[in-house]
Amino acid sequence: MSELQRWEGRYAPDGYLFGTAPNAFLVRQKSRLPKRGRALSVADGEGRNGVWLAEQGLDVVSMDFSPAAQAKARALAASRGVTIATEQVDLSTWTWPVEAFDVIVVIFAQPLNRERLFAGIRQALKPGGLLLIEGYPPKQLEYGTGGPDDVARLYTRAQLEAGFGDFTHVEISEYDAEIYEGEGHGGMSALIDLVATK
């Protein structure tokens, strides 16, 4: 089974796998968001984060490679009275635009080719743009409450520093927290967050 088939299968049932509420880390960054501008939500799935960004007044591109998820994202946006643009993207092959976004949000997107993802983010974020990343570090394997079971897909502080350490106002936090995001993420979890400005 391909990765796309696996995710299509996970998103196929009625309901929202990770819920419809935005990620808690993202909500905590509300005061850092610009009042207007373009935002990219990477691997946005069923749209809970992209729709919330649109509710904050941003022009949002909700990117994912699952058509099933994107249909739900559009439905969620409509139910909340906002508009998002959805773009079906395979992160392993997508050509990232140049300096196209004021905000890039990456919530639990944990691809195997992390270097390609980080290079794409650097290319697509405008100077002065805000980058927000939340992911799982290797410690999450001990909890097993969400995320991949392949350590190669998990983030470390060293990797985030190598990818974005030359940005300004870089903040990296590692902590454990209870999270409940639909059926997909639930329980005590190890988390790693990055907030940075290009």
N, C-alpha and C positions, 0 to 999 in steps of 0.2 A: 504494500500500500504506500502510495506517495504521501509526502507531507501535506499536499493540498487535499488529497482524498481524506486524510485523517482529520484535518480541521473542518472540512465540509461535513463530515460525519458528526463531529462534535457540535457544530452549529445548526445542524438540520432540525433537531426537535424544536417544538414551540417553546417560548420562553427565552430568557437571556442567560447564557452560560455563566457570565461573570456579573450578572445583575445589570441594572440600569443606572445605578448611582455612580458618580465619578470616583476615581481613585482618591483615597484620603490624602496621600502625599501631594497630588496635583492640587487639590482644594486648598491645602495649606499654603500653596505658592500664589494664591489669588492676587495678593498685593503686589507681587512682582510683575504681573502681566501688564503689557501695554494696553491702553484704552482702545486702541484699534490696530489693525495690521493683519498680516497673513500668518496663520498657524498651520503646522503640519503635525498630525497625530499619527505616528508610525505604528504599523500593526495594530490598528485601532479596533479590530474585531467588530463587535456589534454596535460600536459607536458611543459607548457611555462617556468616554473622555472627550472625544471630538464634539459631541453635542453640548457638553458642559462648556467647552471653550467657546463655542458659538453663542451660548447664552451669556458669555462675558463680553460679547460684542466683536469677537474676532471673526475673520473670514477664514473658514476652516477647510482644509483638505484632509479627509479621513481616508487613510491609506491602509489597504489590507489585500491579501490575495485570495480571500474566500468570498465568492459571490453571495453565498447564503448569509454570511455575516454582514456584508454590505447592504443587502436588502433590509435586514433588521435595523441597521444604522440609519438608513433613510427613513424607515418607519418611525424610529425613535425621535429623530429630528422633527418630523412632521407632527408627532404627538406633543412635542414641546414647543411648537411654534417657531422653530428656527430652521435655517437652511445650512446644509453642509454639502461640499462637493466630495463625492467618493471616487477613489481611483484604485482600480485593481492592479496590484503591483506584486511582483516577485522580487523580494529584496536581493536575491542572488544575481539578478540580471538588470534591475532597473537603472536607468541613467538619471542620476540625481541632477536637478536643476542647479544653476549657479546663483548664489545669494538671492534666493527667492522667498525666504520666510523670516519673519520677525521672531517667531517662536517655533521651536521644535520640541515635541513631547514624545518620549519613548517610555511607555509603561509596560513592563514585563514582556518586552520584545527581546528574545534571547536566541538570536540566530547563531549557527555554527561559524559563519564568516563574520566575526565581530570586527575585524580590521576594515572590511569593505563597508560595513554599516557606519563605523566611526568616520571613515574618510568621506562617505556620502553626506553625513550630517555636517561635517566641517565645510563641505562645498556648498551645501544648500542654505546654510544659516547666514543671514546678513550680518555685516559688522555691527556690533552692538546688540545683536539678537540674543534671546534667552534660550538656554538649553536646559531641559528638565528630564532626567532619567531616573526611573526606579526599576530595580531588578532584583533577582535573587543571587546571593553569593553562595559559595560552596557549602557553607554551614546549613543551607536550606535542605540539603540531602538528609540531614539528621531528622528534620521535621516531616518531610514528605507531604506537606499540605498544599502543594501547588508547584507548578514549574517543571522544567525538564529534569530527568534523572541522569543526564549526561553532564559531567562536570565541565566539559569543554564549552558548554553553552552558558555557564554561570559567570557572573562578573566579580572581579576582585578590585580592591582599591588601586592596586598597581596598574591594572589595565585601564581604569578610568583616568588615572593620572597620566599615563602614557598617551592616551587618546586626546585629553583635553586640558592637561596641566598648564598649557601656555595660554588658556583663556583667562579672562579677568574674573575676580570675585568667585573663584572656584570653591565650592563647599561639597565635601563628601561625608556622608553619615552612614554608619553601620549600626544596626540595632535589631532587636527582636520585638515583634508586636503581634497582637491578635488581629487578624484581618478576616473579614467576611465579605466576599465579593461573589455573590451567586453561588452556584454549585462548584465553580471552577477553582476558587481559592477560599480556603476556610481553615481557621485555627491559628495557633502560634506559628509564626514565620520569621525567618531570617531575611532581612532586607538591606539593600544598599542603595542610597540615593545620591544623585549628583545634581547640583544647581550651579550653572556657570553662564557667563556672558562672553560672547565672542569679541 
